[in-house]
Amino acid sequence: MKPSWIPIEKVENLIQAEYYIVSWVILVMAFVIYRIFLRGISVKRHESFLERYRTTAAYLFVGTLLSLAYWQAGRQIAGFDGFQGVPNYLALLTMFVTAIVFVKLGQILIYTYLFSSHMSVGVPRLVANLFTLIISTLIATWIASNVFGFKIEAVLATSAIFSIVLGLALQDTLGNLFSGVALQIDKPYRIGDWIEIQNGAVKWTGQVHEITWRGTFLMSAMDELVLIPNKTIGQSQILIFSAATGPFRVAHTIRVPFDSSLDQIKKILVGSVNEVVKQPLAPEPKALLMEISESWFTVKIFYSLYDYGTRFAVGDEVLQRIVSRLREANIKFAVPTYGILSDERLKID
């Protein structure tokens, strides 16, 4: 018995041989473009690309075989008693596999385009996932409406209450999604940038590793992968340290006794930075007097770096050099005197 609910004529229009030939051509051309123009992406991105090509080729191969099976053997199978409906189900399965192939081809084309224009920083997964969602929704809606005759307008009208309930239940998830979309439109930071997120008394610092629909992944200086929800980021103060915006300033503070030579201290600090940072960036290193007390000077040394990720390693070398030069000059660090009583005050009348 043939299943009457399958509009076989409309399904057959979607599993023609021409679609598979065009799909194979697109897949091969996209792979050639990837191999020629996207050599500069990271190893992780290369693995992701190759996995997408393998998966898409597998689905396309299965769809091609199913199409050949339908057109070559489907009519013969329909001639046997009890098998009249098999070709129709085979055509339906082929159509669904073909729809998956179209979605995956769209993903590859989108990724290729996005990576070609953002090769140096990568592409947030959120952007690609949004394009995938749009393509999948359009294809599913078109099949439901034009093949099976569903009235999309009626379905949308009757699902209004369900949408409200679902929206309330998923408000945090949707909040993260829309905050992520807003971040991608505004683009305050990109993959590879170092950022500092201040939310009340809590602060996160790390390099942007990935941006998804849920949040932003940061790789901290301790090689810890931290997920910050997009909604939280949208409500926080963000400090961005990006090579694209120029160098950023690093500062170290020291305290030396009041009787020390201020000019000598400044020369030691600037000289220590110049010994570590061989080609100082503009603005040049500068030592400034920040505070004067009854027993010490507070002096701060400022210098510039391009790579925020090297600040700890460079800072360690600079501080070690400062300590060595101060010891060579027989200059000691100031010792706080708060709370220390003199011998006279300890005497008992």
C-alpha positions as a Markdown table, in Angstrom:
| # | Residue | x | y | z |
|---|---|---|---|---|
| 1 | Met | 0.0 | 0.0 | 0.0 |
| 2 | Lys | 1.4 | 3.4 | -1.0 |
| 3 | Pro | 1.5 | 6.1 | 1.8 |
| 4 | Ser | -0.9 | 8.8 | 0.6 |
| 5 | Trp | 0.6 | 11.5 | 2.8 |
| 6 | Ile | 3.8 | 11.6 | 0.9 |
| 7 | Pro | 3.6 | 14.1 | -2.1 |
| 8 | Ile | 5.8 | 11.9 | -4.2 |
| 9 | Glu | 5.8 | 14.3 | -7.3 |
| 10 | Lys | 7.1 | 17.2 | -5.2 |
| 11 | Val | 9.6 | 15.1 | -3.4 |
| 12 | Glu | 11.0 | 13.8 | -6.8 |
| 13 | Asn | 11.6 | 17.3 | -7.9 |
| 14 | Leu | 14.1 | 17.8 | -5.0 |
| 15 | Ile | 16.1 | 14.6 | -5.6 |
| 16 | Gln | 17.0 | 15.1 | -9.2 |
| 17 | Ala | 20.5 | 14.1 | -10.3 |
| 18 | Glu | 21.4 | 17.8 | -11.2 |
| 19 | Tyr | 21.2 | 18.8 | -7.6 |
| 20 | Tyr | 23.9 | 16.3 | -6.6 |
| 21 | Ile | 26.1 | 17.1 | -9.5 |
| 22 | Val | 26.0 | 20.8 | -8.6 |
| 23 | Ser | 26.6 | 20.0 | -4.9 |
| 24 | Trp | 29.7 | 17.9 | -5.7 |
| 25 | Val | 31.0 | 20.8 | -7.8 |
| 26 | Ile | 30.4 | 23.3 | -5.1 |
| 27 | Leu | 32.1 | 21.1 | -2.5 |
| 28 | Val | 35.2 | 20.5 | -4.6 |
| 29 | Met | 35.5 | 24.2 | -5.5 |
| 30 | Ala | 35.1 | 25.2 | -1.8 |
| 31 | Phe | 37.8 | 22.8 | -0.8 |
| 32 | Val | 40.2 | 24.1 | -3.5 |
| 33 | Ile | 39.5 | 27.7 | -2.2 |
| 34 | Tyr | 40.1 | 26.6 | 1.3 |
| 35 | Arg | 43.5 | 24.9 | 0.5 |
| 36 | Ile | 44.7 | 27.9 | -1.5 |
| 37 | Phe | 43.5 | 31.0 | 0.4 |
| 38 | Leu | 43.0 | 29.8 | 4.0 |
| 39 | Arg | 46.5 | 28.4 | 4.8 |
| 40 | Gly | 47.1 | 31.0 | 7.5 |
| 41 | Ile | 44.4 | 29.8 | 9.9 |
| 42 | Ser | 45.3 | 28.0 | 13.1 |
| 43 | Val | 45.7 | 24.3 | 13.4 |
| 44 | Lys | 42.5 | 24.0 | 15.4 |
| 45 | Arg | 40.6 | 25.8 | 12.6 |
| 46 | His | 42.2 | 23.5 | 10.0 |
| 47 | Glu | 41.0 | 20.4 | 11.9 |
| 48 | Ser | 37.5 | 22.0 | 12.2 |
| 49 | Phe | 37.4 | 22.7 | 8.4 |
| 50 | Leu | 38.6 | 19.2 | 7.5 |
| 51 | Glu | 36.0 | 17.6 | 9.7 |
| 52 | Arg | 33.2 | 19.7 | 8.1 |
| 53 | Tyr | 34.4 | 18.6 | 4.6 |
| 54 | Arg | 34.5 | 14.9 | 5.6 |
| 55 | Thr | 31.0 | 15.1 | 7.2 |
| 56 | Thr | 29.5 | 17.0 | 4.2 |
| 57 | Ala | 31.1 | 14.6 | 1.7 |
| 58 | Ala | 29.8 | 11.6 | 3.6 |
| 59 | Tyr | 26.2 | 13.0 | 3.6 |
| 60 | Leu | 26.5 | 13.9 | 0.0 |
| 61 | Phe | 27.8 | 10.4 | -0.9 |
| 62 | Val | 24.9 | 8.8 | 1.0 |
| 63 | Gly | 22.4 | 11.2 | -0.7 |
| 64 | Thr | 23.8 | 10.4 | -4.1 |
| 65 | Leu | 23.5 | 6.6 | -3.5 |
| 66 | Leu | 19.9 | 7.0 | -2.2 |
| 67 | Ser | 19.0 | 9.0 | -5.2 |
| 68 | Leu | 20.5 | 6.5 | -7.6 |
| 69 | Ala | 18.8 | 3.7 | -5.7 |
| 70 | Tyr | 15.4 | 5.4 | -6.0 |
| 71 | Trp | 15.6 | 6.2 | -9.7 |
| 72 | Gln | 17.2 | 2.9 | -10.8 |
| 73 | Ala | 15.6 | 0.4 | -8.5 |
| 74 | Gly | 12.6 | 2.2 | -7.0 |
| 75 | Arg | 10.1 | 1.3 | -9.9 |
| 76 | Gln | 11.1 | -2.3 | -10.0 |
| 77 | Ile | 10.6 | -2.6 | -6.2 |
| 78 | Ala | 7.2 | -1.0 | -6.5 |
| 79 | Gly | 6.1 | -3.9 | -8.8 |
| 80 | Phe | 6.3 | -6.4 | -6.0 |
| 81 | Asp | 3.3 | -7.0 | -3.7 |
| 82 | Gly | 3.8 | -5.5 | -0.3 |
| 83 | Phe | 6.6 | -3.2 | -1.5 |
| 84 | Gln | 4.6 | -0.5 | -3.2 |
| 85 | Gly | 5.3 | 2.1 | -0.5 |
| 86 | Val | 9.0 | 1.4 | -0.3 |
| 87 | Pro | 10.1 | 3.8 | -3.1 |
| 88 | Asn | 8.1 | 6.6 | -1.6 |
| 89 | Tyr | 9.8 | 6.2 | 1.8 |
| 90 | Leu | 13.1 | 5.9 | 0.0 |
| 91 | Ala | 12.4 | 9.2 | -1.8 |
| 92 | Leu | 11.4 | 10.9 | 1.5 |
| 93 | Leu | 14.7 | 9.7 | 3.2 |
| 94 | Thr | 16.7 | 11.0 | 0.2 |
| 95 | Met | 15.0 | 14.4 | 0.4 |
| 96 | Phe | 15.9 | 14.7 | 4.1 |
| 97 | Val | 19.5 | 13.7 | 3.5 |
| 98 | Thr | 19.6 | 16.2 | 0.7 |
| 99 | Ala | 18.3 | 19.0 | 3.0 |
| 100 | Ile | 21.1 | 18.2 | 5.5 |
| 101 | Val | 23.6 | 18.4 | 2.6 |
| 102 | Phe | 22.4 | 21.8 | 1.7 |
| 103 | Val | 22.7 | 23.0 | 5.3 |
| 104 | Lys | 26.3 | 21.7 | 5.6 |
| 105 | Leu | 27.3 | 23.2 | 2.2 |
| 106 | Gly | 25.9 | 26.5 | 3.4 |
| 107 | Gln | 28.0 | 26.2 | 6.6 |
| 108 | Ile | 31.2 | 25.5 | 4.6 |
| 109 | Leu | 30.5 | 28.5 | 2.3 |
| 110 | Ile | 29.8 | 30.8 | 5.3 |
| 111 | Tyr | 32.9 | 29.6 | 7.2 |
| 112 | Thr | 35.0 | 30.1 | 4.0 |
| 113 | Tyr | 33.8 | 33.6 | 3.5 |
| 114 | Leu | 34.1 | 34.6 | 7.2 |
| 115 | Phe | 37.6 | 33.2 | 7.6 |
| 116 | Ser | 38.8 | 34.8 | 4.4 |
| 117 | Ser | 38.0 | 38.2 | 5.9 |
| 118 | His | 39.0 | 37.4 | 9.5 |
| 119 | Met | 41.9 | 35.0 | 9.0 |
| 120 | Ser | 44.2 | 36.6 | 11.6 |
| 121 | Val | 41.7 | 36.6 | 14.5 |
| 122 | Gly | 39.3 | 33.8 | 13.7 |
| 123 | Val | 35.6 | 33.7 | 13.5 |
| 124 | Pro | 33.4 | 33.4 | 16.6 |
| 125 | Arg | 31.3 | 30.2 | 16.6 |
| 126 | Leu | 28.2 | 32.2 | 17.5 |
| 127 | Val | 28.3 | 34.0 | 14.1 |
| 128 | Ala | 28.6 | 30.7 | 12.2 |
| 129 | Asn | 25.9 | 29.1 | 14.3 |
| 130 | Leu | 23.5 | 31.9 | 13.7 |
| 131 | Phe | 23.9 | 31.6 | 9.9 |
| 132 | Thr | 23.4 | 27.8 | 10.3 |
| 133 | Leu | 20.2 | 28.3 | 12.3 |
| 134 | Ile | 18.9 | 30.7 | 9.6 |
| 135 | Ile | 19.7 | 28.4 | 6.7 |
| 136 | Ser | 18.2 | 25.4 | 8.6 |
| 137 | Thr | 15.0 | 27.3 | 9.4 |
| 138 | Leu | 14.6 | 28.5 | 5.9 |
| 139 | Ile | 15.0 | 25.1 | 4.3 |
| 140 | Ala | 12.7 | 23.4 | 6.9 |
| 141 | Thr | 10.1 | 26.1 | 6.4 |
| 142 | Trp | 10.2 | 25.8 | 2.7 |
| 143 | Ile | 9.9 | 22.0 | 2.7 |
| 144 | Ala | 7.0 | 22.1 | 5.2 |
| 145 | Ser | 5.2 | 24.7 | 3.2 |
| 146 | Asn | 5.9 | 23.8 | -0.4 |
| 147 | Val | 6.2 | 20.1 | -0.2 |
| 148 | Phe | 3.8 | 19.1 | 2.6 |
| 149 | Gly | 1.5 | 22.0 | 2.4 |
| 150 | Phe | 1.7 | 23.2 | 6.0 |
| 151 | Lys | 0.2 | 26.6 | 6.6 |
| 152 | Ile | 3.1 | 28.4 | 8.4 |
| 153 | Glu | 1.0 | 31.4 | 9.2 |
| 154 | Ala | -1.6 | 29.3 | 11.1 |
| 155 | Val | 1.1 | 27.5 | 13.0 |
| 156 | Leu | 2.8 | 30.7 | 14.1 |
| 157 | Ala | -0.6 | 32.2 | 15.2 |
| 158 | Thr | -1.6 | 29.2 | 17.3 |
| 159 | Ser | 1.9 | 28.9 | 18.9 |
| 160 | Ala | 1.9 | 32.5 | 20.3 |
| 161 | Ile | 1.0 | 31.3 | 23.9 |
| 162 | Phe | 3.5 | 28.5 | 23.7 |
| 163 | Ser | 6.2 | 31.0 | 22.6 |
| 164 | Ile | 5.5 | 33.2 | 25.6 |
| 165 | Val | 5.8 | 30.3 | 28.0 |
| 166 | Leu | 8.9 | 29.1 | 26.3 |
| 167 | Gly | 10.4 | 32.5 | 26.3 |
| 168 | Leu | 9.9 | 32.9 | 30.1 |
| 169 | Ala | 11.4 | 29.5 | 30.7 |
| 170 | Leu | 14.4 | 30.2 | 28.6 |
| 171 | Gln | 14.9 | 33.9 | 29.5 |
| 172 | Asp | 18.5 | 33.4 | 30.8 |
| 173 | Thr | 19.4 | 31.4 | 27.7 |
| 174 | Leu | 17.8 | 33.9 | 25.4 |
| 175 | Gly | 19.4 | 36.7 | 27.3 |
| 176 | Asn | 22.9 | 35.1 | 26.7 |
| 177 | Leu | 22.0 | 34.6 | 23.0 |
| 178 | Phe | 20.9 | 38.2 | 22.3 |
| 179 | Ser | 23.7 | 39.6 | 24.4 |
| 180 | Gly | 26.1 | 37.5 | 22.3 |
| 181 | Val | 24.5 | 38.8 | 19.1 |
| 182 | Ala | 24.8 | 42.4 | 20.4 |
| 183 | Leu | 28.5 | 41.8 | 21.2 |
| 184 | Gln | 29.1 | 40.5 | 17.7 |
| 185 | Ile | 27.3 | 43.6 | 16.1 |
| 186 | Asp | 29.2 | 46.0 | 18.3 |
| 187 | Lys | 32.5 | 43.9 | 18.2 |
| 188 | Pro | 34.2 | 45.4 | 21.3 |
| 189 | Tyr | 36.7 | 42.5 | 21.2 |
| 190 | Arg | 37.8 | 39.7 | 18.9 |
| 191 | Ile | 39.2 | 36.2 | 19.2 |
| 192 | Gly | 42.8 | 36.6 | 20.3 |
| 193 | Asp | 42.3 | 39.8 | 22.3 |
| 194 | Trp | 43.1 | 40.0 | 26.0 |
| 195 | Ile | 40.3 | 41.5 | 28.0 |
| 196 | Glu | 39.5 | 42.3 | 31.6 |
| 197 | Ile | 35.9 | 41.9 | 32.7 |
| 198 | Gln | 34.9 | 43.8 | 35.9 |
| 199 | Asn | 31.5 | 42.9 | 37.3 |
| 200 | Gly | 31.0 | 44.3 | 40.8 |
| 201 | Ala | 33.7 | 42.9 | 43.0 |
| 202 | Val | 34.4 | 40.0 | 40.6 |
| 203 | Lys | 37.1 | 40.3 | 37.9 |
| 204 | Trp | 38.1 | 37.9 | 35.1 |
| 205 | Thr | 41.2 | 38.4 | 32.9 |
| 206 | Gly | 42.1 | 36.3 | 29.9 |
| 207 | Gln | 42.6 | 35.9 | 26.2 |
| 208 | Val | 39.4 | 35.5 | 24.1 |
| 209 | His | 39.4 | 31.8 | 23.0 |
| 210 | Glu | 35.9 | 31.4 | 21.6 |
| 211 | Ile | 32.6 | 33.2 | 21.4 |
| 212 | Thr | 29.5 | 31.0 | 21.5 |
| 213 | Trp | 25.7 | 31.6 | 21.9 |
| 214 | Arg | 26.0 | 31.0 | 25.6 |
| 215 | Gly | 29.2 | 33.0 | 26.5 |
| 216 | Thr | 32.8 | 33.9 | 25.9 |
| 217 | Phe | 35.6 | 31.5 | 26.7 |
| 218 | Leu | 38.7 | 33.1 | 28.2 |
| 219 | Met | 42.1 | 31.4 | 28.5 |
| 220 | Ser | 43.6 | 32.8 | 31.7 |
| 221 | Ala | 47.2 | 33.4 | 32.3 |
| 222 | Met | 47.2 | 30.1 | 34.3 |
| 223 | Asp | 45.9 | 28.2 | 31.2 |
| 224 | Glu | 42.5 | 27.8 | 32.7 |
| 225 | Leu | 39.5 | 28.0 | 30.3 |
| 226 | Val | 36.8 | 30.2 | 31.8 |
| 227 | Leu | 33.3 | 30.6 | 30.4 |
| 228 | Ile | 31.7 | 34.0 | 31.1 |
| 229 | Pro | 28.0 | 34.3 | 30.2 |
| 230 | Asn | 27.3 | 36.8 | 27.5 |
| 231 | Lys | 24.6 | 38.4 | 29.6 |
| 232 | Thr | 27.1 | 39.0 | 32.4 |
| 233 | Ile | 29.6 | 40.5 | 29.9 |
| 234 | Gly | 26.9 | 42.8 | 28.5 |
| 235 | Gln | 26.4 | 44.2 | 32.1 |
| 236 | Ser | 30.1 | 44.5 | 32.9 |
| 237 | Gln | 32.9 | 47.0 | 32.4 |
| 238 | Ile | 35.4 | 45.6 | 29.9 |
| 239 | Leu | 39.0 | 46.6 | 29.5 |
| 240 | Ile | 40.4 | 45.5 | 26.1 |
| 241 | Phe | 44.1 | 45.0 | 25.4 |
| 242 | Ser | 44.4 | 44.5 | 21.6 |
| 243 | Ala | 47.4 | 44.8 | 19.4 |
| 244 | Ala | 45.1 | 46.4 | 16.8 |
| 245 | Thr | 44.6 | 49.4 | 19.1 |
| 246 | Gly | 48.3 | 49.9 | 19.9 |
| 247 | Pro | 50.5 | 49.2 | 22.9 |
| 248 | Phe | 49.3 | 49.2 | 26.4 |
| 249 | Arg | 51.1 | 50.5 | 29.5 |
| 250 | Val | 52.5 | 48.4 | 32.3 |
| 251 | Ala | 53.5 | 49.9 | 35.7 |
| 252 | His | 55.5 | 48.7 | 38.7 |
| 253 | Thr | 55.7 | 50.6 | 42.0 |
| 254 | Ile | 58.6 | 50.7 | 44.5 |
| 255 | Arg | 59.3 | 52.5 | 47.7 |
| 256 | Val | 62.7 | 53.7 | 48.7 |
| 257 | Pro | 64.0 | 55.5 | 51.8 |
| 258 | Phe | 63.5 | 59.3 | 52.0 |
| 259 | Asp | 67.3 | 59.9 | 51.9 |
| 260 | Ser | 67.8 | 58.1 | 48.6 |
| 261 | Ser | 68.7 | 60.0 | 45.4 |
| 262 | Leu | 65.5 | 60.4 | 43.4 |
| 263 | Asp | 67.4 | 61.0 | 40.1 |
| 264 | Gln | 69.5 | 57.9 | 40.7 |
| 265 | Ile | 66.3 | 55.8 | 41.4 |
| 266 | Lys | 64.6 | 57.0 | 38.2 |
| 267 | Lys | 67.7 | 56.2 | 36.1 |
| 268 | Ile | 67.9 | 52.7 | 37.6 |
| 269 | Leu | 64.2 | 52.1 | 36.8 |
| 270 | Val | 64.3 | 53.4 | 33.3 |
| 271 | Gly | 67.6 | 51.6 | 32.6 |
| 272 | Ser | 66.3 | 48.3 | 33.9 |
| 273 | Val | 63.3 | 48.5 | 31.5 |
| 274 | Asn | 65.5 | 49.3 | 28.5 |
| 275 | Glu | 67.7 | 46.3 | 29.3 |
| 276 | Val | 64.8 | 44.0 | 29.2 |
| 277 | Val | 62.6 | 45.6 | 26.5 |
| 278 | Lys | 65.3 | 46.0 | 23.8 |
| 279 | Gln | 63.2 | 48.3 | 21.6 |
| 280 | Pro | 60.9 | 50.3 | 23.9 |
| 281 | Leu | 57.6 | 51.3 | 22.3 |
| 282 | Ala | 56.2 | 54.8 | 22.3 |
| 283 | Pro | 55.4 | 56.3 | 24.7 |
| 284 | Glu | 58.9 | 55.6 | 26.1 |
| 285 | Pro | 59.6 | 54.3 | 29.6 |
| 286 | Lys | 59.1 | 56.9 | 32.2 |
| 287 | Ala | 59.7 | 56.9 | 36.0 |
| 288 | Leu | 57.4 | 59.3 | 38.0 |
| 289 | Leu | 57.4 | 60.3 | 41.7 |
| 290 | Met | 53.9 | 59.3 | 42.9 |
| 291 | Glu | 54.0 | 59.9 | 46.7 |
| 292 | Ile | 56.1 | 61.4 | 49.4 |
| 293 | Ser | 55.8 | 60.4 | 53.1 |
| 294 | Glu | 57.8 | 61.1 | 56.2 |
| 295 | Ser | 60.1 | 58.1 | 55.5 |
| 296 | Trp | 60.0 | 57.1 | 51.9 |
| 297 | Phe | 59.5 | 58.0 | 48.2 |
| 298 | Thr | 56.9 | 56.1 | 46.1 |
| 299 | Val | 58.2 | 55.9 | 42.5 |
| 300 | Lys | 56.3 | 54.2 | 39.6 |
| 301 | Ile | 57.9 | 53.0 | 36.3 |
| 302 | Phe | 55.7 | 53.0 | 33.2 |
| 303 | Tyr | 56.6 | 51.2 | 29.9 |
| 304 | Ser | 54.7 | 49.9 | 26.9 |
| 305 | Leu | 54.1 | 46.4 | 25.5 |
| 306 | Tyr | 52.1 | 45.1 | 22.5 |
| 307 | Asp | 51.4 | 41.6 | 23.6 |
| 308 | Tyr | 49.4 | 41.6 | 26.8 |
| 309 | Gly | 50.1 | 37.9 | 27.3 |
| 310 | Thr | 53.8 | 38.6 | 27.9 |
| 311 | Arg | 53.2 | 41.2 | 30.7 |
| 312 | Phe | 54.0 | 38.7 | 33.5 |
| 313 | Ala | 57.1 | 37.3 | 31.9 |
| 314 | Val | 58.4 | 40.7 | 31.0 |
| 315 | Gly | 57.4 | 42.2 | 34.3 |
| 316 | Asp | 59.3 | 39.4 | 36.1 |
| 317 | Glu | 62.5 | 40.2 | 34.2 |
| 318 | Val | 62.1 | 44.0 | 34.8 |
| 319 | Leu | 61.6 | 43.6 | 38.5 |
| 320 | Gln | 64.5 | 41.2 | 38.9 |
| 321 | Arg | 66.7 | 43.7 | 37.0 |
| 322 | Ile | 65.5 | 46.5 | 39.2 |
| 323 | Val | 66.3 | 44.6 | 42.4 |
| 324 | Ser | 69.8 | 43.7 | 41.1 |
| 325 | Arg | 70.6 | 47.3 | 40.1 |
| 326 | Leu | 69.3 | 48.7 | 43.5 |
| 327 | Arg | 71.5 | 46.2 | 45.4 |
| 328 | Glu | 74.5 | 47.2 | 43.3 |
| 329 | Ala | 73.8 | 50.8 | 44.2 |
| 330 | Asn | 73.4 | 49.9 | 47.9 |
| 331 | Ile | 69.9 | 51.2 | 47.9 |
| 332 | Lys | 67.4 | 49.3 | 50.1 |
| 333 | Phe | 63.6 | 49.3 | 49.9 |
| 334 | Ala | 61.7 | 51.4 | 52.4 |
| 335 | Val | 60.4 | 49.7 | 55.5 |
| 336 | Pro | 56.9 | 50.8 | 56.9 |
| 337 | Thr | 57.1 | 52.4 | 60.3 |
| 338 | Tyr | 53.4 | 52.3 | 61.2 |
| 339 | Gly | 52.7 | 50.8 | 64.6 |
| 340 | Ile | 56.4 | 50.7 | 65.7 |
| 341 | Leu | 56.9 | 52.3 | 69.2 |
| 342 | Ser | 60.2 | 54.0 | 70.2 |
| 343 | Asp | 62.2 | 52.9 | 73.2 |
| 344 | Glu | 61.2 | 56.1 | 75.0 |
| 345 | Arg | 57.5 | 55.2 | 74.8 |
| 346 | Leu | 58.2 | 51.7 | 76.2 |
| 347 | Lys | 59.7 | 53.1 | 79.4 |
| 348 | Ile | 57.5 | 52.8 | 82.5 |
| 349 | Asp | 57.5 | 55.8 | 84.9 |
